[in-house]
Amino acid sequence: MGHGWGPARLRIEILAGLTVALALVPEAVAFAFVAGVHPLVGLYAAFIVGLITALIGGRPGMISGATGALAVVMVSLVAVHGLEYLLATVVLMGLIQIGVGVLRWGKFIRLVPHPVMLGFVNGLAIVIFLAQLGQFQVPGSAEASGHGMASGEWLQGAELITMLALVVLTMAIIWALPKLTSAIPAPLAGIAITAGIVLIFGIEVPRVGDLASIEGGLPAFHIPAVPLTWETFQIILPYALILSAIGLIESLLTLNLVGEITGQKGGASQECVAQGVANTVTGFFGGMGGCAMIGQSMINVKSGARTRIAGTAAALFLLSFILFGSSLIEQIPLAALVGVMFMVVIGTFAWNSLKILFKVPLTDAFVIVLVTVVTVATDLATAVVVGVIVSALAYAWQNATRIYATTYETPEGARVYQVKGPLFFGSAAGFNELFDPENDPSLVVVDFAESRVADQSALQAIEKVAAQYEAAGKKIELRHLTRDCHALLQKAGHLVIDSDDDPDYEVATDYSVRTGILGDH
């Protein structure tokens, strides 16, 4: 689809924005309940975070708002200290995210391996699916709504059948409509047709209004009413750090995902700053904070949105619902919105990962399943960190087994060891086992031309081997080490034989401070 600025493009963007706004309402309300705050706190966050990130975010087409991943962390803070402390935390979280963006740390998202991405997507799809199941329970009264569902009783009999039928109808419309026309986003048509049927026939099913009233005024500027003391800082800092990490990880992974669909690149640091600005402002306007929403971003991009208009329109539609359209929006059956989210789940889940589980290396398959399970069981940030650590350890283990040496005798009777493979903390022990100081001749040459000395542990391993030969009264020469290896080898430095074809790379050690780490490479 072209990005020309014609009426057709504008219509696609605005309709996509409307679809997203309608799907945002029950999510923002539900996540406000999860965090234990008033629904408007969730809706204001969805509006402000959505608007600011749509305008200055790293990638057009992404949607941000109040998310469940953050709400789960907020609940204990709100329960113990109340809403004002949450707002102060959201401001601090935003400032941390701006710092990350300014320092350009967003590029570290490149360290997330593909299996972790697949696990993240699958875990999130399952989380979105499980979040919808609450709509199949009997909604509580308005008074009890602050505690989520009143009784947690499941819908029974005819009510359940009606609800399921409407969900399936919505899903069928979303599936079939694109085959007929692309004039209107399929999710919007699904919501409209299902809502129309319910209203015309007066079918009794749970509606948005049963969750909570979404009516309200404009968000007002309000400095969080917390004492500006060291104690307050100690309370909110741990939460702010966790929230900013989860927010950025989810936002940057969504950035990559949207980029794959729309063919865009870059923007990680800009996205970090945009998320930070959005959260800082949200905290001062009574919102619960937020981050990029993978489900909503998928609805938006699949509806054809490619510019900043759709996200901006979605935020403005959301505000207009709160100010003027609450009575209308509250009539929308939840079944229609559940249908939309179920289609998002089907679209988000990486079904190909099930096919490749038995084809990829065992460690990759393990990481995909592990990240999926941890995402569902705890939260996204934990899952991604666990996935990256396990992938890194697996990589280190594979490389640790790759070090070996070929040997030959020179006419002069010296033995030459040609070391092959990377020498680092994982392979240091294997390196030591390659040598035989007892039985080797009086002159031994260790040639590192086809090896790479990576870190402090590697240097220690070289020192240790040199010491063993010297203790056995034998002469050892080290060849083809880099200039900084020469300098960093304290005891064995005098054993290094210089030659013109020495390699030139740097060793990552703890006592050689490198500059330029933060520059964009």
C-alpha positions as CSV (number, residue, x, y, z in Angstrom):
1,M,0.0,0.0,0.0
2,G,1.4,3.4,-0.9
3,H,2.1,6.0,1.7
4,G,0.8,8.8,-0.5
5,W,-1.1,11.6,1.3
6,G,-4.4,11.2,-0.4
7,P,-7.9,10.9,1.1
8,A,-7.7,7.1,0.8
9,R,-4.6,7.0,3.1
10,L,-6.2,9.4,5.5
11,R,-9.3,7.2,5.7
12,I,-7.3,4.1,6.3
13,E,-5.3,5.7,9.1
14,I,-8.3,7.3,10.9
15,L,-10.4,4.1,10.7
16,A,-7.4,2.1,12.0
17,G,-7.2,4.6,14.8
18,L,-10.9,4.2,15.6
19,T,-10.5,0.4,15.7
20,V,-7.6,0.7,18.1
21,A,-9.4,3.2,20.3
22,L,-12.4,0.9,20.7
23,A,-10.2,-2.1,21.6
24,L,-8.2,0.1,24.0
25,V,-11.2,0.9,26.2
26,P,-11.8,-2.5,27.9
27,E,-8.0,-3.2,28.1
28,A,-7.3,0.2,29.8
29,V,-10.2,-0.4,32.2
30,A,-9.2,-4.0,32.9
31,F,-5.5,-3.1,33.5
32,A,-6.6,-0.3,35.9
33,F,-8.5,-3.0,37.9
34,V,-5.4,-5.2,37.9
35,A,-3.3,-2.3,39.3
36,G,-6.0,-1.5,41.8
37,V,-6.7,2.0,40.6
38,H,-9.8,3.8,39.1
39,P,-10.6,3.0,35.5
40,L,-10.0,6.6,34.5
41,V,-6.4,6.3,35.7
42,G,-5.9,3.6,33.0
43,L,-7.8,5.5,30.3
44,Y,-5.9,8.7,30.9
45,A,-2.6,6.7,30.6
46,A,-3.8,5.1,27.4
47,F,-4.7,8.6,26.0
48,I,-1.5,10.5,27.1
49,V,1.1,7.7,26.5
50,G,-0.7,6.8,23.2
51,L,-0.7,10.4,22.0
52,I,2.9,11.3,22.9
53,T,4.5,8.1,21.5
54,A,2.4,8.4,18.3
55,L,3.8,11.9,17.7
56,I,7.5,11.3,18.6
57,G,8.0,7.5,18.9
58,G,10.6,5.6,17.1
59,R,8.3,3.9,14.6
60,P,5.1,5.1,13.0
61,G,2.3,2.5,13.4
62,M,3.1,1.5,16.9
63,I,0.5,1.9,19.6
64,S,1.3,2.5,23.3
65,G,-1.0,2.6,26.3
66,A,-1.6,1.1,29.8
67,T,-0.5,-2.5,29.7
68,G,-1.0,-5.6,31.8
69,A,2.8,-6.3,32.0
70,L,3.2,-3.0,34.0
71,A,-0.1,-3.3,35.9
72,V,1.0,-6.6,37.5
73,V,4.0,-4.9,39.0
74,M,2.1,-1.8,40.2
75,V,-0.5,-3.7,42.2
76,S,1.6,-4.2,45.3
77,L,2.8,-0.6,45.3
78,V,-0.8,0.7,45.1
79,A,-2.0,-1.7,47.8
80,V,0.7,-0.6,50.3
81,H,1.3,3.1,49.5
82,G,-1.7,4.3,47.3
83,L,-2.2,6.1,44.0
84,E,0.0,9.1,44.7
85,Y,3.1,7.0,45.1
86,L,2.2,5.2,41.9
87,L,2.1,8.6,40.0
88,A,5.5,9.6,41.5
89,T,6.9,6.2,40.4
90,V,5.6,6.7,36.9
91,V,7.3,10.1,36.7
92,L,10.6,8.6,37.9
93,M,10.1,5.6,35.5
94,G,9.8,8.1,32.6
95,L,13.0,10.0,33.6
96,I,14.9,6.7,33.7
97,Q,13.6,5.8,30.2
98,I,14.7,9.2,28.9
99,G,18.1,8.6,30.3
100,V,18.3,5.2,28.6
101,G,17.3,6.8,25.3
102,V,19.8,9.6,25.6
103,L,22.7,7.2,26.4
104,R,21.6,5.1,23.4
105,W,21.3,1.9,25.4
106,G,18.2,0.9,23.3
107,K,20.5,-0.8,20.8
108,F,21.2,-3.5,23.4
109,I,17.9,-5.0,22.3
110,R,20.0,-6.4,19.5
111,L,21.4,-8.9,22.0
112,V,18.0,-10.5,22.2
113,P,18.3,-13.7,20.1
114,H,15.6,-14.9,17.7
115,P,14.4,-17.8,19.9
116,V,13.8,-15.4,22.8
117,M,11.8,-13.2,20.4
118,L,9.7,-16.2,19.4
119,G,9.2,-17.1,23.0
120,F,8.3,-13.5,23.9
121,V,5.7,-13.3,21.2
122,N,4.1,-16.7,22.1
123,G,4.1,-15.9,25.8
124,L,2.5,-12.5,25.1
125,A,-0.2,-14.1,22.9
126,I,-1.1,-16.5,25.7
127,V,-1.2,-13.7,28.2
128,I,-3.5,-11.7,26.0
129,F,-5.7,-14.8,25.6
130,L,-5.9,-15.5,29.3
131,A,-6.7,-11.8,30.0
132,Q,-9.8,-12.1,27.8
133,L,-11.1,-15.1,29.8
134,G,-12.2,-12.6,32.6
135,Q,-14.9,-11.3,30.2
136,F,-16.6,-14.7,30.4
137,Q,-17.1,-14.2,34.1
138,V,-20.1,-12.5,35.7
139,P,-19.2,-8.8,35.9
140,G,-19.2,-7.3,39.4
141,S,-21.3,-4.3,40.5
142,A,-19.8,-0.8,40.2
143,E,-18.8,-0.8,43.9
144,A,-17.0,-4.1,43.7
145,S,-15.3,-3.2,40.5
146,G,-12.2,-1.8,42.2
147,H,-11.3,-5.4,43.1
148,G,-11.8,-6.8,39.6
149,M,-14.4,-9.4,39.2
150,A,-17.0,-9.6,42.0
151,S,-17.4,-13.3,42.4
152,G,-15.3,-14.8,39.6
153,E,-18.3,-17.0,38.6
154,W,-18.3,-18.2,35.0
155,L,-21.2,-17.4,32.7
156,Q,-23.6,-20.3,32.5
157,G,-25.9,-21.9,30.0
158,A,-27.6,-19.5,27.5
159,E,-25.5,-16.5,28.6
160,L,-22.3,-18.4,27.9
161,I,-23.6,-19.7,24.5
162,T,-24.7,-16.2,23.4
163,M,-21.4,-14.7,24.4
164,L,-19.4,-17.4,22.6
165,A,-21.6,-17.1,19.5
166,L,-21.0,-13.3,19.3
167,V,-17.2,-13.8,19.8
168,V,-17.2,-16.4,17.0
169,L,-19.3,-14.0,14.8
170,T,-16.9,-11.2,15.3
171,M,-13.9,-13.4,14.6
172,A,-15.6,-14.7,11.4
173,I,-16.2,-11.1,10.2
174,I,-12.6,-10.2,10.8
175,W,-11.4,-13.3,9.0
176,A,-13.8,-13.0,6.0
177,L,-14.1,-9.2,5.4
178,P,-10.5,-8.6,4.0
179,K,-11.3,-11.1,1.3
180,L,-14.2,-8.9,0.1
181,T,-13.0,-5.3,0.7
182,S,-10.3,-3.4,2.4
183,A,-12.3,-0.2,2.6
184,I,-12.9,-0.6,6.3
185,P,-10.6,-2.3,8.8
186,A,-12.0,-5.8,9.5
187,P,-11.8,-5.4,13.4
188,L,-13.9,-2.2,13.2
189,A,-16.5,-3.9,11.0
190,G,-16.5,-6.9,13.4
191,I,-17.2,-4.6,16.4
192,A,-19.8,-2.5,14.6
193,I,-21.8,-5.5,13.1
194,T,-21.8,-7.4,16.4
195,A,-22.7,-4.3,18.4
196,G,-25.5,-3.6,15.9
197,I,-27.0,-7.1,16.2
198,V,-26.9,-6.9,20.0
199,L,-28.5,-3.5,20.2
200,I,-31.2,-4.1,17.5
201,F,-32.3,-7.4,19.0
202,G,-31.8,-6.3,22.6
203,I,-29.6,-9.3,23.4
204,E,-28.6,-9.5,27.1
205,V,-24.8,-9.8,27.2
206,P,-22.1,-8.1,29.3
207,R,-21.2,-4.7,27.8
208,V,-18.3,-2.3,28.3
209,G,-20.5,-0.3,30.8
210,D,-20.7,-3.4,33.0
211,L,-16.9,-3.2,33.6
212,A,-17.1,0.5,34.7
213,S,-18.3,3.9,33.7
214,I,-15.7,5.5,31.4
215,E,-17.1,9.0,31.7
216,G,-14.7,11.7,32.8
217,G,-13.3,15.1,32.2
218,L,-10.0,16.2,30.7
219,P,-7.0,14.9,32.6
220,A,-5.8,17.7,35.0
221,F,-2.2,18.7,35.8
222,H,-1.4,17.4,39.3
223,I,1.9,17.0,41.1
224,P,2.0,13.6,42.9
225,A,1.2,14.3,46.5
226,V,4.1,12.5,48.1
227,P,6.7,13.8,50.6
228,L,9.9,14.8,48.8
229,T,12.1,12.8,51.0
230,W,14.8,10.1,50.8
231,E,12.4,7.5,52.2
232,T,9.9,8.2,49.3
233,F,12.7,7.8,46.8
234,Q,13.7,4.5,48.4
235,I,10.1,3.3,48.1
236,I,9.6,4.2,44.5
237,L,13.0,3.6,43.0
238,P,12.9,-0.2,42.8
239,Y,9.4,-0.1,41.3
240,A,10.5,2.6,38.8
241,L,13.5,0.6,37.7
242,I,11.4,-2.6,37.2
243,L,8.7,-0.7,35.4
244,S,11.1,1.2,33.1
245,A,12.9,-2.1,32.2
246,I,9.6,-3.9,31.4
247,G,8.3,-0.9,29.5
248,L,11.4,-0.6,27.4
249,I,11.8,-4.3,26.7
250,E,8.2,-4.6,25.6
251,S,8.4,-1.4,23.6
252,L,11.7,-2.3,21.8
253,L,10.6,-5.9,21.0
254,T,7.3,-4.5,19.6
255,L,9.4,-2.0,17.6
256,N,11.3,-4.9,16.0
257,L,8.0,-6.8,15.4
258,V,6.3,-3.9,13.7
259,G,9.5,-3.2,11.8
260,E,9.4,-6.7,10.4
261,I,5.8,-6.2,9.1
262,T,6.3,-2.7,7.8
263,G,9.9,-3.0,6.6
264,Q,11.2,-0.1,8.8
265,K,14.5,-0.1,10.7
266,G,16.1,1.8,13.5
267,G,14.5,4.2,16.0
268,A,15.3,2.3,19.2
269,S,16.8,5.3,21.1
270,Q,14.1,7.6,19.9
271,E,11.5,5.1,21.1
272,C,13.1,5.0,24.6
273,V,13.0,8.8,24.8
274,A,9.4,8.9,23.6
275,Q,8.3,6.3,26.1
276,G,10.1,8.3,28.8
277,V,8.6,11.6,27.9
278,A,5.1,10.0,27.7
279,N,5.4,8.4,31.1
280,T,6.8,11.5,32.8
281,V,3.9,13.6,31.5
282,T,1.4,10.8,32.3
283,G,2.5,10.8,35.9
284,F,1.8,14.5,36.2
285,F,-1.7,14.1,34.7
286,G,-3.0,11.2,36.9
287,G,-2.3,8.3,34.5
288,M,-0.8,4.9,35.5
289,G,2.0,4.9,32.9
290,G,2.4,2.5,30.0
291,C,4.4,1.1,27.1
292,A,4.0,-0.2,23.6
293,M,1.2,-2.7,23.2
294,I,1.9,-5.6,21.0
295,G,-1.8,-6.5,20.5
296,Q,-2.9,-3.0,19.7
297,S,0.1,-2.4,17.4
298,M,-0.8,-5.6,15.5
299,I,-4.5,-4.4,15.1
300,N,-3.2,-1.1,13.8
301,V,-0.6,-2.4,11.4
302,K,-2.9,-5.1,10.1
303,S,-5.7,-2.5,9.6
304,G,-3.3,-0.8,7.1
305,A,-1.9,2.0,9.2
306,R,1.6,3.1,8.3
307,T,1.9,6.7,9.6
308,R,1.7,8.6,12.8
309,I,-1.9,9.6,12.1
310,A,-3.5,6.4,13.2
311,G,-1.9,6.4,16.7
312,T,-2.7,10.1,17.1
313,A,-6.3,9.5,16.0
314,A,-6.6,6.5,18.4
315,A,-5.6,8.7,21.3
316,L,-7.9,11.5,20.4
317,F,-10.8,9.1,19.8
318,L,-10.1,7.7,23.2
319,L,-10.3,11.1,24.8
320,S,-13.5,11.9,23.0
321,F,-15.0,8.7,24.3
322,I,-14.2,9.7,27.9
323,L,-15.5,13.3,27.4
324,F,-18.5,12.8,25.1
325,G,-19.1,9.3,23.9
326,S,-19.1,7.3,27.1
327,S,-22.8,6.3,27.0
328,L,-22.4,5.0,23.4
329,I,-19.1,3.1,24.0
330,E,-20.5,1.6,27.2
331,Q,-23.2,-0.2,25.0
332,I,-20.6,-2.1,23.0
333,P,-20.8,-5.8,23.9
334,L,-17.6,-7.2,25.4
335,A,-18.0,-10.2,23.1
336,A,-17.1,-8.1,20.1
337,L,-13.9,-6.8,21.7
338,V,-13.0,-10.3,23.0
339,G,-13.4,-11.5,19.4
340,V,-11.0,-8.8,18.2
341,M,-8.4,-9.7,20.8
342,F,-8.7,-13.5,20.0
343,M,-7.9,-12.7,16.4
344,V,-4.9,-10.7,17.7
345,V,-3.8,-13.7,19.7
346,I,-4.1,-16.0,16.6
347,G,-2.2,-13.3,14.5
348,T,0.5,-12.7,17.2
349,F,1.3,-16.3,18.1
350,A,4.3,-17.5,16.1
351,W,2.7,-20.7,14.8
352,N,5.8,-21.5,12.7
353,S,7.8,-21.8,16.0
354,L,5.8,-25.1,16.7
355,K,6.9,-26.4,13.3
356,I,10.6,-25.5,13.8
357,L,10.8,-26.7,17.4
358,F,12.0,-30.1,16.2
359,K,14.3,-28.8,13.5
360,V,16.3,-26.1,15.3
361,P,19.1,-27.0,17.8
362,L,17.8,-28.4,21.1
363,T,19.0,-25.3,23.1
364,D,17.0,-22.9,20.8
365,A,13.9,-25.0,21.1
366,F,14.4,-25.0,24.9
367,V,14.8,-21.2,25.0
368,I,11.6,-20.7,22.9
369,V,9.6,-22.9,25.4
370,L,11.3,-21.4,28.5
371,V,10.7,-17.8,27.5
372,T,7.0,-18.6,26.7
373,V,6.5,-20.3,30.0
374,V,8.3,-17.6,32.1
375,T,6.4,-14.8,30.3
376,V,3.1,-16.4,31.2
377,A,4.2,-17.3,34.8
378,T,6.0,-14.0,35.8
379,D,6.5,-11.1,33.5
380,L,8.1,-10.1,30.3
381,A,11.3,-8.5,31.5
382,T,12.2,-11.6,33.6
383,A,11.4,-13.9,30.7
384,V,13.6,-11.9,28.2
385,V,16.5,-11.6,30.7
386,V,16.3,-15.4,31.5
387,G,16.2,-16.1,27.8
388,V,19.2,-14.0,27.0
389,I,21.2,-15.5,29.8
390,V,20.4,-19.1,28.9
391,S,21.2,-18.3,25.2
392,A,24.5,-16.7,26.2
393,L,25.5,-19.7,28.4
394,A,24.5,-22.1,25.6
395,Y,26.7,-20.1,23.2
396,A,29.6,-20.0,25.6
397,W,29.3,-23.8,26.2
398,Q,29.3,-24.5,22.4
399,N,32.4,-22.4,21.9
400,A,34.1,-23.8,24.9
401,T,34.1,-27.2,23.2
402,R,35.6,-25.8,20.0
403,I,39.2,-25.2,21.2
404,Y,41.8,-27.8,20.0
405,A,45.4,-27.8,18.8
406,T,47.3,-29.5,16.1
407,T,51.0,-30.4,16.8
408,Y,54.1,-31.1,14.8
409,E,57.9,-31.4,15.4
410,T,60.3,-29.0,13.7
411,P,63.6,-30.4,12.2
412,E,65.4,-28.8,15.2
413,G,63.4,-31.0,17.6
414,A,61.0,-28.3,19.0
415,R,57.3,-29.1,19.3
416,V,54.8,-26.6,17.8
417,Y,51.2,-26.4,19.2
418,Q,48.9,-24.6,16.7
419,V,45.9,-23.5,18.9
420,K,42.6,-23.3,17.0
421,G,39.3,-21.9,18.3
422,P,38.4,-19.0,20.7
423,L,40.2,-18.9,24.1
424,F,37.9,-17.3,26.7
425,F,36.5,-18.1,30.2
426,G,34.6,-21.1,28.8
427,S,37.4,-22.8,27.0
428,A,40.3,-21.9,29.4
429,A,40.2,-25.3,31.2
430,G,40.1,-27.2,27.8
431,F,43.1,-25.1,26.7
432,N,45.2,-26.2,29.7
433,E,44.5,-29.9,28.9
434,L,46.0,-29.6,25.4
435,F,49.6,-29.5,26.7
436,D,52.0,-32.1,28.1
437,P,54.8,-30.3,29.9
438,E,56.2,-33.6,31.3
439,N,56.9,-35.3,28.0
440,D,57.4,-32.4,25.6
441,P,60.9,-31.6,24.3
442,S,63.0,-28.8,25.8
443,L,61.7,-26.1,23.3
444,V,57.9,-25.7,22.8
445,V,56.2,-23.1,20.5
446,V,52.6,-22.2,21.0
447,D,51.2,-20.5,17.9
448,F,48.0,-18.4,18.4
449,A,47.5,-17.5,14.7
450,E,44.2,-19.3,14.4
451,S,43.0,-18.6,17.9
452,R,41.6,-15.5,19.5
453,V,42.4,-14.5,23.1
454,A,39.2,-13.0,24.4
455,D,39.3,-12.1,28.0
456,Q,41.1,-12.1,31.4
457,S,40.5,-15.9,31.9
458,A,42.3,-16.6,28.6
459,L,45.3,-14.5,29.7
460,Q,45.4,-16.4,33.0
461,A,45.3,-19.8,31.2
462,I,48.3,-18.7,29.0
463,E,50.2,-17.7,32.2
464,K,49.4,-21.0,33.8
465,V,50.7,-23.1,30.9
466,A,53.9,-20.9,30.6
467,A,54.5,-21.4,34.4
468,Q,54.1,-25.2,34.0
469,Y,56.7,-25.4,31.3
470,E,59.1,-23.1,33.2
471,A,58.7,-25.3,36.3
472,A,59.6,-28.3,34.2
473,G,62.8,-26.5,33.1
474,K,61.7,-26.2,29.5
475,K,61.7,-23.2,27.2
476,I,58.3,-22.0,25.8
477,E,57.7,-19.4,23.1
478,L,54.3,-17.7,22.4
479,R,53.6,-16.5,18.8
480,H,51.0,-14.5,17.0
481,L,49.5,-12.8,20.1
482,T,48.2,-9.2,19.7
483,R,50.1,-6.2,21.0
484,D,47.8,-5.7,23.9
485,C,48.2,-9.4,24.8
486,H,51.9,-8.7,25.1
487,A,51.2,-5.8,27.5
488,L,48.6,-7.7,29.5
489,L,50.6,-10.9,30.0
490,Q,52.5,-10.0,33.2
491,K,54.6,-13.0,33.9
492,A,54.7,-14.6,30.5
493,G,55.2,-11.3,28.6
494,H,58.9,-12.0,28.1
495,L,58.1,-15.3,26.3
496,V,56.2,-13.6,23.5
497,I,58.0,-13.7,20.1
498,D,57.2,-10.6,18.1
499,S,56.6,-10.9,14.3
500,D,55.3,-8.6,11.6
501,D,52.1,-10.7,11.0
502,D,50.8,-10.5,14.6
503,P,47.0,-10.0,14.6
504,D,45.5,-6.7,15.9
505,Y,42.4,-7.1,18.0
506,E,41.6,-6.0,21.5
507,V,41.2,-8.2,24.5
508,A,38.2,-7.5,26.8
509,T,39.7,-7.5,30.3
510,D,38.7,-5.9,33.6
511,Y,41.7,-3.7,33.9
512,S,41.9,-2.2,30.4
513,V,39.2,0.5,30.4
514,R,38.0,1.0,26.8
515,T,36.5,4.2,25.6
516,G,33.9,4.7,23.0
517,I,31.6,1.9,24.4
518,L,28.5,4.1,24.2
519,G,29.1,5.5,20.8
520,D,26.7,4.3,18.1
521,H,28.5,1.6,16.1
